[in-house]
Amino acid sequence: MHLNSIHPRLPLVGLLVLASQLMVACGGSSGETPDPTTDPSVVGSEAPSADDQPITEDPAFNNAVGFSVVREPGARLAVVEVDPEISDATFELGLPEAVITVPEGVDTTTNQAPFFEDLQNLTVEAGEIIEIVYRPQDPEGELPGMFPEKLPQGGTFDDNFDGSKTFRWQPLQMDVGILKFTVTALDPENSLYRTSQPILIKTVLPEDLSSIPNVAPTLDTLLTYTARVNDPVVFELKGIDLNGTVPTLEVPNLPAGATFNQHPRFEEVFVLKFTPTTVGETVIDVLARDSVDSSLTTTEAVSLSVLAADAFDRDGSALKALASNRNVQIGFAALQSFYHQPDGAIYASTAAQEYDIVTPENSMKMDYLNPEPGRYQFAATDNLVAFANANAMAVHGHPLVWYRQLPTWITSSVVAERETHMSEYIERVMTRYADDVSVWDVINEPMADDGSLRDSVWLEAMGSEYIDKALTQARTLAPAAAILINEFDIGFAGPKFDGLVELVDGLQERDVPLDGIGFQMHVFTSFNQFDELEANFAQIAARDLDIYITELDVSLDGSATIVEQAAAYQQVVNICLEQVRCKAIQTWGLTDQYSFRSNFDPLLFDRAYQAKPAYGAVQDALSVN
């Protein structure tokens, strides 16, 4: 049975899923898909070999300056991505429960949450156009606002100018499966008081595949970028064909000296590299051509704002120089593969000028670094280490043991084997970066909100001893590095911090190695519990432990201003500087452009790499002796 003759336009992922289904339907030898954790025939179950080592990347595909970039070897391996929360059984349970966010100060007895009426899960055939009208309701009779959390490719959310909006979408072959689509209603009195209501849309293939229209390909959405004149720029341009084929891309008028090449690993990606030599707006047309019908094309423009070099100058001393005078390090979490972004050169230059410690935001997380048994993807972390070494930055490794962002082969593994998996992962990662990483988040987010240990695959396998085992192993592998427990929502009083202190006391009673606590500080401008933060720091210091502010950002909430944001940053930095055991301050990201909370503009640099008042506030705090 030839799969391509059945579903000629299914993408590779769809074909892999279909192949698995057909094996079962046709009575394969076991009727089951091989388990990569137990079946040695599955690719990747063996230990890493030389084939896992990164290879040098052609400079035409990046804009790195001052360090060399490596990439993963070979073509990208196709991995079937399955969301375990959205199955057919989940779909049949009906409309998912709404999530209501109640900010401090809202009395729910007098102001009830907004909601949506008449929504339900939906099954559609690929090629069918769907329309869903959203009419948010407010029990007090006012008109709520609303927004979709993420539109699927090709979807729109159109205002009907009567208080309602219509979601319109035509799913195609690429959309076969179950999509969770969420719209959030905002309370008229307080926009932070909101109800997020998901629906599930199940797309299936029709019996007659020819009924599905062949639509023109497009470019994947790009952000608005800012670059510095005479810096190299790379655009990774990805063609999107919702019919499941791979379009080709063309640039009719290449800039002078530019290159335009198909990516060596991703056939749907083409890389445009050039160096802008004049200040102003650069606009480049890119044509996407359908692979089935070559006359079916779409032309879209990519743009770049090019600023003069002095537009990025900042007054005063660099943060790292000021921090060094105060015996603390200051740093940031680096965007994975920033050197593949159009603005990668100014990103790197800004970071190198200001910071002396860096954390990998994502490239050390297990689902990325070790996606399959025996297969590791080291290139992104290797590149970050090379960048750090080239700029005299320390590296803060993050995270080794976490309950989230785990590969499927770990979450579905035999419970009795998880200690071995954890130990092998810690050994491989820490050994590879032993000479480069000076601080490790060994245990990340172990505490539940009530102060108990958070449920995880590791707790299930080893009980609380997983923490002891990981910390002990980390000390053996990196005797000179600082090893930490990193946690969020411990910057104020409450059961979570109390539970963490109890955990620390137990570890110390058992002589388990631990050097410090990482305080994640993802706060809003309304945060005012600075006395509690200071007290919590003191409790940790009293246990002879160092303090690291590992993930600082201050989100703008409500009508808050960037001046209020600056004041919050300054307060946090001051508290660190007043505590002798506080060793580092790191923002979670460099610029609002790439922050995981980008909707709230939470960082020191705006999307055009201009210093915000918060930058000056941190500068001022570090300048005071």
C-alpha positions as CSV (number, residue, x, y, z in Angstrom):
1,M,0.0,0.0,0.0
2,H,1.6,3.3,-1.1
3,L,1.0,6.1,1.4
4,N,1.6,8.9,-1.1
5,S,-1.1,7.4,-3.4
6,I,-3.6,7.7,-0.6
7,H,-2.8,11.1,0.9
8,P,-0.6,12.9,-1.7
9,R,-0.7,16.2,0.2
10,L,-0.2,15.1,3.8
11,P,2.9,16.5,5.4
12,L,5.6,14.1,6.6
13,V,4.3,14.2,10.2
14,G,0.9,13.3,9.0
15,L,2.3,10.5,6.9
16,L,4.1,9.1,10.0
17,V,1.0,9.2,12.0
18,L,-0.9,7.5,9.2
19,A,1.7,4.9,8.7
20,S,1.5,4.0,12.4
21,Q,-2.3,3.7,12.1
22,L,-2.1,1.6,9.0
23,M,0.3,-0.8,10.7
24,V,-2.2,-1.4,13.4
25,A,-5.1,-1.7,11.0
26,C,-3.3,-4.1,8.7
27,G,-2.3,-6.4,11.6
28,G,1.4,-5.6,12.2
29,S,3.4,-8.2,14.1
30,S,2.4,-6.8,17.5
31,G,-0.3,-4.3,16.5
32,E,1.6,-1.7,18.5
33,T,4.0,1.1,17.8
34,P,7.5,0.2,19.1
35,D,8.5,1.8,22.4
36,P,11.8,3.7,21.9
37,T,12.5,3.2,25.6
38,T,12.4,-0.6,25.4
39,D,12.8,-1.6,21.8
40,P,16.5,-1.6,20.7
41,S,15.4,-1.5,17.0
42,V,14.1,2.0,17.4
43,V,16.5,4.6,16.1
44,G,18.2,6.6,18.8
45,S,18.0,4.1,21.6
46,E,21.8,3.6,21.5
47,A,24.2,5.8,23.3
48,P,25.3,9.0,21.5
49,S,28.0,8.5,18.8
50,A,30.2,10.8,16.7
51,D,27.1,11.4,14.6
52,D,25.6,13.4,17.4
53,Q,28.4,15.9,17.4
54,P,27.7,19.3,15.9
55,I,29.4,20.3,12.7
56,T,30.6,23.7,11.5
57,E,27.8,25.9,10.0
58,D,28.4,27.8,6.8
59,P,28.5,31.5,7.7
60,A,25.9,32.2,5.0
61,F,23.3,30.9,7.5
62,N,24.1,33.1,10.5
63,N,25.2,36.6,11.5
64,A,27.5,35.6,14.4
65,V,30.4,38.1,14.9
66,G,33.5,37.0,16.9
67,F,32.6,33.4,17.4
68,S,32.0,30.4,15.1
69,V,28.6,28.7,14.9
70,V,28.0,24.9,14.7
71,R,24.8,23.1,13.8
72,E,23.3,19.7,14.2
73,P,24.5,17.1,11.7
74,G,22.3,15.8,8.8
75,A,18.8,16.6,8.0
76,R,16.2,17.3,10.6
77,L,14.7,14.1,12.0
78,A,10.9,13.9,11.7
79,V,9.3,13.6,15.1
80,V,5.6,13.1,15.6
81,E,4.5,15.7,18.0
82,V,1.5,14.7,20.1
83,D,-0.2,16.8,22.7
84,P,-1.1,14.3,25.5
85,E,-3.8,16.7,26.7
86,I,-5.8,16.7,23.5
87,S,-6.9,13.2,22.5
88,D,-10.1,11.9,20.9
89,A,-11.2,10.9,24.4
90,T,-10.6,14.5,25.6
91,F,-12.5,15.8,22.7
92,E,-15.5,13.6,23.5
93,L,-15.6,14.9,27.0
94,G,-17.0,18.2,25.7
95,L,-16.1,21.8,26.0
96,P,-12.9,22.3,28.2
97,E,-13.4,24.2,31.4
98,A,-12.8,27.9,31.3
99,V,-9.9,29.4,33.2
100,I,-10.8,32.5,35.3
101,T,-8.1,34.9,36.4
102,V,-9.0,37.0,39.4
103,P,-6.5,39.8,40.2
104,E,-6.0,41.1,43.7
105,G,-8.7,43.5,44.9
106,V,-11.6,42.1,42.9
107,D,-14.7,41.1,44.9
108,T,-16.2,38.2,43.0
109,T,-19.4,38.5,45.0
110,T,-20.2,41.9,43.5
111,N,-18.4,41.6,40.2
112,Q,-18.8,38.3,38.5
113,A,-16.4,37.1,35.8
114,P,-17.3,37.6,32.1
115,F,-18.2,34.5,30.1
116,F,-19.2,33.2,26.7
117,E,-22.4,31.5,25.7
118,D,-23.3,28.8,23.2
119,L,-19.8,27.5,22.5
120,Q,-19.1,23.8,21.9
121,N,-16.4,21.6,20.4
122,L,-16.6,21.2,16.6
123,T,-15.7,18.6,14.0
124,V,-14.9,19.8,10.5
125,E,-13.6,18.4,7.3
126,A,-10.4,19.8,5.8
127,G,-11.4,22.4,3.2
128,E,-14.6,23.4,5.0
129,I,-14.9,27.1,6.1
130,I,-16.0,27.5,9.7
131,E,-17.5,30.6,11.3
132,I,-17.9,30.9,15.1
133,V,-19.5,34.0,16.6
134,Y,-18.2,35.0,20.0
135,R,-20.5,37.1,22.2
136,P,-18.9,37.8,25.6
137,Q,-21.3,38.4,28.4
138,D,-20.9,40.3,31.6
139,P,-23.3,39.5,34.5
140,E,-23.3,43.2,35.5
141,G,-24.6,44.2,32.0
142,E,-21.5,45.9,30.6
143,L,-19.7,45.0,27.4
144,P,-16.5,42.9,27.9
145,G,-13.5,43.1,25.6
146,M,-12.0,39.9,24.1
147,F,-9.0,38.6,22.2
148,P,-7.9,35.3,20.8
149,E,-4.8,33.9,22.4
150,K,-3.4,32.5,19.1
151,L,-5.0,32.3,15.7
152,P,-4.3,29.3,13.5
153,Q,-2.6,29.9,10.2
154,G,-5.1,31.5,7.9
155,G,-7.6,32.2,10.6
156,T,-9.1,35.7,11.3
157,F,-11.0,37.2,14.2
158,D,-13.2,39.9,12.8
159,D,-15.1,42.6,14.6
160,N,-18.8,42.6,13.9
161,F,-19.2,46.1,15.5
162,D,-22.1,44.9,17.7
163,G,-20.0,43.6,20.6
164,S,-19.4,40.3,18.9
165,K,-16.5,39.0,16.8
166,T,-16.4,36.1,14.3
167,F,-13.6,33.5,14.1
168,R,-13.3,32.4,10.5
169,W,-11.0,29.6,9.4
170,Q,-10.6,27.1,6.6
171,P,-8.5,24.1,8.0
172,L,-6.6,22.2,5.3
173,Q,-4.4,19.0,5.3
174,M,-1.8,20.5,7.6
175,D,-4.5,21.1,10.2
176,V,-5.7,17.5,10.5
177,G,-6.0,16.7,14.2
178,I,-7.4,18.5,17.2
179,L,-6.7,22.2,17.7
180,K,-7.3,24.0,21.0
181,F,-8.5,27.5,20.2
182,T,-8.9,29.9,23.2
183,V,-10.6,33.3,23.4
184,T,-10.3,35.4,26.5
185,A,-13.0,37.8,27.7
186,L,-12.0,40.9,29.7
187,D,-14.0,42.3,32.5
188,P,-15.2,45.9,31.6
189,E,-14.1,47.3,35.0
190,N,-10.7,45.5,35.3
191,S,-9.0,44.1,32.2
192,L,-6.8,41.8,34.3
193,Y,-10.0,40.0,35.5
194,R,-10.6,37.7,32.7
195,T,-12.1,34.4,31.5
196,S,-10.2,32.2,29.0
197,Q,-12.5,29.8,27.2
198,P,-11.0,27.1,25.0
199,I,-12.9,25.1,22.4
200,L,-11.6,22.0,20.6
201,I,-11.8,21.9,16.8
202,K,-11.2,18.4,15.3
203,T,-10.3,18.5,11.6
204,V,-10.6,15.3,9.6
205,L,-9.9,14.4,5.9
206,P,-13.0,14.2,3.6
207,E,-13.6,11.1,1.6
208,D,-12.9,13.0,-1.6
209,L,-9.5,14.6,-1.2
210,S,-10.0,16.5,-4.5
211,S,-12.6,18.6,-2.7
212,I,-9.9,20.3,-0.7
213,P,-8.8,23.5,-2.5
214,N,-5.2,24.0,-3.3
215,V,-4.3,27.4,-1.7
216,A,-1.4,29.7,-2.5
217,P,1.6,29.3,-0.2
218,T,2.6,32.1,2.1
219,L,5.5,33.1,4.3
220,D,5.6,32.3,8.0
221,T,4.9,35.4,10.1
222,L,7.8,37.6,10.9
223,L,8.3,40.2,13.6
224,T,9.3,43.8,13.0
225,Y,13.1,44.0,13.3
226,T,15.7,46.6,14.0
227,A,19.3,46.3,13.0
228,R,22.4,48.4,13.1
229,V,23.9,49.7,9.9
230,N,26.8,47.6,8.6
231,D,25.9,44.6,10.7
232,P,25.2,41.3,9.0
233,V,21.5,40.4,8.8
234,V,20.0,37.0,8.2
235,F,16.3,36.2,7.5
236,E,15.2,32.6,7.9
237,L,12.2,32.6,5.5
238,K,9.9,29.7,5.9
239,G,7.3,28.8,3.3
240,I,3.9,27.7,4.5
241,D,1.6,25.6,2.4
242,L,-1.4,24.5,4.3
243,N,-2.0,21.7,1.8
244,G,1.1,20.0,3.2
245,T,3.5,20.4,0.3
246,V,6.7,22.4,0.5
247,P,6.8,25.6,-1.5
248,T,9.9,27.2,-3.0
249,L,10.9,30.7,-2.2
250,E,12.5,33.3,-4.5
251,V,13.8,36.8,-4.0
252,P,13.3,38.6,-7.4
253,N,15.7,41.5,-6.5
254,L,18.4,40.5,-4.2
255,P,20.2,43.3,-2.3
256,A,23.8,43.9,-3.4
257,G,26.1,41.3,-2.0
258,A,23.3,39.2,-0.6
259,T,23.1,35.4,-0.6
260,F,19.9,33.4,-0.7
261,N,20.2,29.7,0.0
262,Q,18.0,26.7,1.0
263,H,18.6,25.7,4.5
264,P,20.8,22.6,4.8
265,R,18.5,20.9,7.4
266,F,15.0,22.4,6.8
267,E,13.8,22.1,3.2
268,E,11.0,24.6,3.7
269,V,13.4,27.3,4.9
270,F,15.5,29.6,2.8
271,V,18.1,32.0,4.3
272,L,18.6,35.5,3.0
273,K,21.9,37.1,4.3
274,F,23.0,40.7,3.5
275,T,24.6,43.7,5.1
276,P,22.6,46.9,5.1
277,T,24.9,49.9,4.4
278,T,22.4,52.7,4.5
279,V,20.1,53.9,7.3
280,G,16.4,53.7,6.8
281,E,13.7,51.1,6.1
282,T,14.8,48.2,4.0
283,V,12.0,46.3,2.3
284,I,12.5,43.1,0.3
285,D,9.9,41.2,-1.7
286,V,9.8,37.4,-1.3
287,L,7.8,35.1,-3.7
288,A,6.5,31.8,-2.5
289,R,5.7,29.3,-5.3
290,D,3.4,26.3,-4.9
291,S,5.1,23.0,-5.6
292,V,2.0,21.4,-7.2
293,D,0.9,24.4,-9.3
294,S,3.9,26.6,-10.2
295,S,1.6,29.4,-11.3
296,L,0.1,29.7,-7.8
297,T,2.3,32.2,-6.0
298,T,2.2,34.8,-3.2
299,T,4.5,37.8,-2.9
300,E,5.1,39.2,0.6
301,A,7.5,41.9,1.9
302,V,9.9,41.5,4.7
303,S,11.1,44.7,6.3
304,L,13.9,45.9,8.5
305,S,14.5,49.2,10.2
306,V,18.2,50.1,9.9
307,L,19.5,52.6,12.5
308,A,22.8,54.4,12.6
309,A,25.5,52.9,15.0
310,D,25.2,55.8,17.4
311,A,21.5,55.1,17.9
312,F,22.5,52.3,20.1
313,D,24.9,54.3,22.3
314,R,24.1,54.5,26.0
315,D,25.1,57.0,28.6
316,G,27.1,56.1,31.6
317,S,29.0,52.9,32.4
318,A,28.0,49.5,31.3
319,L,26.0,47.4,33.8
320,K,28.7,44.7,34.1
321,A,31.4,47.3,35.1
322,L,29.1,48.8,37.8
323,A,28.1,45.4,39.0
324,S,31.7,44.2,39.3
325,N,32.4,47.2,41.6
326,R,29.6,45.9,43.8
327,N,30.8,42.3,43.8
328,V,27.8,40.9,41.9
329,Q,27.4,39.5,38.4
330,I,24.7,40.8,36.1
331,G,23.3,38.9,33.1
332,F,20.5,37.7,31.1
333,A,18.9,34.6,29.6
334,A,19.9,34.2,26.0
335,L,17.4,33.6,23.2
336,Q,18.2,30.2,21.6
337,S,20.0,30.7,18.3
338,F,19.9,34.5,18.4
339,Y,22.5,34.5,15.6
340,H,19.8,33.2,13.3
341,Q,17.5,36.2,13.9
342,P,17.7,39.2,11.6
343,D,18.8,41.4,14.6
344,G,21.2,38.8,16.0
345,A,24.3,41.0,15.6
346,I,22.9,43.9,17.6
347,Y,21.4,41.4,20.1
348,A,24.9,39.9,20.7
349,S,26.6,43.3,20.8
350,T,24.2,44.7,23.4
351,A,24.6,41.6,25.6
352,A,28.4,41.6,25.3
353,Q,28.6,45.3,26.2
354,E,26.4,45.1,29.3
355,Y,26.5,41.6,30.9
356,D,29.0,39.2,32.4
357,I,26.9,36.1,32.9
358,V,24.4,34.3,30.6
359,T,21.8,31.5,31.0
360,P,20.5,29.4,28.1
361,E,16.8,30.2,28.0
362,N,15.8,26.9,26.3
363,S,18.7,25.0,24.8
364,M,19.5,23.0,27.9
365,K,15.9,22.0,28.6
366,M,15.6,18.2,28.3
367,D,13.0,18.0,25.6
368,Y,15.2,20.0,23.3
369,L,18.7,18.8,24.4
370,N,17.8,15.0,24.6
371,P,14.6,14.6,22.5
372,E,15.0,10.8,21.9
373,P,16.9,8.1,23.8
374,G,20.6,8.4,23.0
375,R,20.1,11.5,20.7
376,Y,21.5,14.8,21.9
377,Q,21.3,18.2,20.3
378,F,24.3,20.1,21.6
379,A,24.8,22.7,18.9
380,A,22.7,25.6,20.4
381,T,24.3,25.3,23.8
382,D,27.8,24.9,22.3
383,N,27.2,28.1,20.4
384,L,26.1,30.0,23.5
385,V,29.1,28.8,25.3
386,A,31.3,29.9,22.4
387,F,29.7,33.3,22.5
388,A,30.1,33.6,26.3
389,N,33.8,32.6,26.1
390,A,34.4,35.1,23.3
391,N,33.0,37.9,25.5
392,A,34.3,36.9,29.0
393,M,30.9,35.9,30.2
394,A,30.2,33.2,32.9
395,V,27.6,30.6,32.0
396,H,24.7,29.7,34.3
397,G,23.4,26.2,33.3
398,H,19.7,25.8,33.3
399,P,17.9,23.4,34.1
400,L,19.1,19.9,34.8
401,V,16.1,18.4,36.6
402,W,12.7,19.9,36.0
403,Y,9.1,18.6,35.9
404,R,8.3,20.4,32.7
405,Q,9.6,20.3,29.1
406,L,10.4,16.7,29.2
407,P,10.6,14.5,26.1
408,T,7.9,12.0,25.6
409,W,10.3,9.1,26.0
410,I,10.9,10.2,29.6
411,T,7.2,10.9,30.5
412,S,6.2,7.5,29.1
413,S,9.3,5.6,30.5
414,V,9.2,2.8,33.0
415,V,9.1,4.3,36.4
416,A,11.9,2.1,37.8
417,E,14.2,3.3,35.0
418,R,13.9,7.0,35.5
419,E,16.6,7.3,38.1
420,T,19.0,5.9,35.5
421,H,17.7,8.3,32.9
422,M,18.1,11.3,35.2
423,S,21.6,10.3,36.3
424,E,22.8,9.7,32.7
425,Y,21.4,13.0,31.6
426,I,23.0,14.9,34.4
427,E,26.4,13.2,33.7
428,R,26.3,13.8,29.9
429,V,25.4,17.5,30.2
430,M,27.6,18.4,33.2
431,T,30.6,16.5,31.8
432,R,30.3,18.2,28.4
433,Y,30.2,21.7,29.9
434,A,32.3,21.1,33.0
435,D,34.9,23.7,32.0
436,D,32.4,26.3,30.9
437,V,29.5,26.4,33.4
438,S,30.2,28.0,36.8
439,V,26.6,27.9,38.2
440,W,24.0,25.2,37.7
441,D,20.2,25.1,38.3
442,V,20.3,21.5,39.3
443,I,16.8,21.3,40.6
444,N,14.2,23.6,39.0
445,E,10.8,24.4,40.5
446,P,10.5,21.5,43.0
447,M,7.8,23.1,45.2
448,A,4.0,23.2,44.8
449,D,2.1,26.3,45.8
450,D,1.0,24.7,49.1
451,G,4.6,24.1,50.2
452,S,4.7,20.4,49.4
453,L,6.9,18.8,46.8
454,R,5.5,19.2,43.3
455,D,4.3,16.1,41.6
456,S,6.7,15.1,38.8
457,V,8.0,12.0,37.0
458,W,11.0,12.3,39.2
459,L,9.0,12.4,42.5
460,E,6.9,9.5,41.2
461,A,10.1,7.4,40.6
462,M,12.3,8.3,43.6
463,G,10.2,10.2,46.1
464,S,11.9,13.2,47.6
465,E,15.3,11.5,47.3
466,Y,15.5,12.6,43.6
467,I,16.6,16.0,44.9
468,D,19.3,14.5,47.2
469,K,20.5,12.2,44.4
470,A,20.7,15.0,41.8
471,L,22.5,17.5,44.0
472,T,25.0,14.9,45.2
473,Q,25.8,13.8,41.7
474,A,26.1,17.4,40.6
475,R,28.6,18.2,43.3
476,T,30.7,15.1,42.3
477,L,30.7,16.2,38.6
478,A,31.3,19.9,39.2
479,P,33.1,20.3,42.6
480,A,34.0,24.0,41.9
481,A,30.6,25.1,40.5
482,A,27.8,26.6,42.4
483,I,24.8,24.2,42.5
484,L,21.3,25.7,43.1
485,I,17.7,25.0,43.6
486,N,15.8,27.5,41.4
487,E,12.1,28.4,42.3
488,F,9.4,30.9,41.4
489,D,7.0,32.7,43.7
490,I,9.4,32.6,46.6
491,G,10.0,36.4,46.6
492,F,7.3,36.9,49.1
493,A,5.9,35.2,52.3
494,G,3.7,32.2,51.9
495,P,3.5,28.4,52.1
496,K,5.7,27.9,49.1
497,F,8.7,29.7,50.6
498,D,8.1,28.0,53.9
499,G,8.1,24.6,52.2
500,L,11.3,25.5,50.4
501,V,13.0,26.5,53.7
502,E,11.8,23.2,55.2
503,L,13.3,21.3,52.2
504,V,16.6,23.2,52.6
505,D,16.8,22.4,56.3
506,G,16.3,18.7,55.6
507,L,19.0,18.7,52.9
508,Q,21.4,20.4,55.3
509,E,20.6,18.0,58.1
510,R,21.5,15.2,55.7
511,D,24.6,16.9,54.5
512,V,23.3,17.1,50.9
513,P,25.4,19.6,48.9
514,L,23.7,22.9,48.1
515,D,25.3,26.3,47.5
516,G,22.4,28.6,46.9
517,I,18.8,29.4,45.9
518,G,17.7,30.9,42.7
519,F,14.9,33.4,43.1
520,Q,12.8,33.6,39.9
521,M,11.3,37.1,40.0
522,H,8.7,37.3,37.3
523,V,6.7,40.2,38.8
524,F,4.4,43.0,37.7
525,T,4.8,46.7,38.4
526,S,2.2,46.3,41.1
527,F,4.6,44.1,43.1
528,N,5.1,45.8,46.5
529,Q,6.2,43.0,48.8
530,F,9.8,44.2,49.0
531,D,10.0,43.8,52.8
532,E,9.1,40.1,52.4
533,L,11.7,39.7,49.6
534,E,14.3,41.1,51.9
535,A,13.2,38.8,54.8
536,N,13.3,35.8,52.5
537,F,16.7,36.6,51.4
538,A,17.8,36.9,55.0
539,Q,16.4,33.5,55.8
540,I,18.4,31.9,53.0
541,A,21.5,33.7,53.9
542,A,21.1,32.6,57.5
543,R,21.4,29.0,56.3
544,D,24.8,29.9,54.8
545,L,23.5,29.8,51.2
546,D,24.1,32.2,48.4
547,I,21.2,34.0,46.6
548,Y,20.9,34.4,42.8
549,I,18.2,36.4,41.2
550,T,17.9,34.2,38.2
551,E,14.8,35.2,36.2
552,L,14.0,38.9,36.8
553,D,11.5,40.7,34.7
554,V,8.9,43.4,35.6
555,S,5.8,43.3,33.5
556,L,3.7,46.4,32.9
557,D,0.2,45.8,34.2
558,G,-3.0,47.8,33.8
559,S,-2.1,51.5,33.4
560,A,1.4,51.2,34.8
561,T,4.1,53.3,33.3
562,I,7.7,52.5,32.4
563,V,8.7,54.9,35.2
564,E,6.9,52.6,37.7
565,Q,8.6,49.6,36.1
566,A,12.0,51.3,36.6
567,A,11.2,51.8,40.3
568,A,10.4,48.2,40.8
569,Y,13.7,47.1,39.1
570,Q,15.6,49.5,41.3
571,Q,14.0,48.2,44.5
572,V,14.9,44.6,43.6
573,V,18.5,45.4,42.7
574,N,18.9,47.5,45.9
575,I,17.7,44.6,48.0
576,C,20.2,42.3,46.3
577,L,23.0,44.8,46.9
578,E,22.2,45.1,50.6
579,Q,22.4,41.4,51.1
580,V,26.0,40.2,51.1
581,R,25.0,36.7,50.0
582,C,23.3,37.9,46.8
583,K,25.7,37.0,44.0
584,A,24.0,37.7,40.7
585,I,21.1,39.5,39.0
586,Q,19.9,38.1,35.7
587,T,16.9,39.3,33.6
588,W,14.9,36.6,31.9
589,G,15.7,37.8,28.4
590,L,17.5,40.7,26.8
591,T,14.9,42.7,24.9
592,D,11.1,43.0,24.9
593,Q,11.2,41.7,21.4
594,Y,11.9,38.1,22.5
595,S,10.6,38.0,26.1
596,F,8.3,35.1,26.9
597,R,6.1,37.9,28.4
598,S,6.5,40.2,25.5
599,N,2.9,41.4,25.7
600,F,3.9,43.2,28.9
601,D,7.2,44.7,27.7
602,P,9.0,43.5,30.9
603,L,12.7,44.0,30.2
604,L,15.4,46.7,30.2
605,F,15.7,47.1,26.5
606,D,12.8,47.8,24.1
607,R,12.2,46.0,20.8
608,A,14.6,48.4,19.0
609,Y,17.4,47.8,21.6
610,Q,16.9,51.2,23.2
611,A,17.5,51.4,26.9
612,K,14.3,52.0,28.9
613,P,14.1,53.9,32.2
614,A,14.5,50.5,33.9
615,Y,18.0,50.3,32.5
616,G,18.9,53.7,34.0
617,A,17.3,52.6,37.3
618,V,19.5,49.5,37.5
619,Q,22.5,51.6,36.5
620,D,21.7,54.1,39.3
621,A,21.3,51.3,41.9
622,L,24.6,49.7,40.9
623,S,26.4,53.1,41.0
624,V,25.6,53.9,44.6
625,N,28.4,52.8,47.0
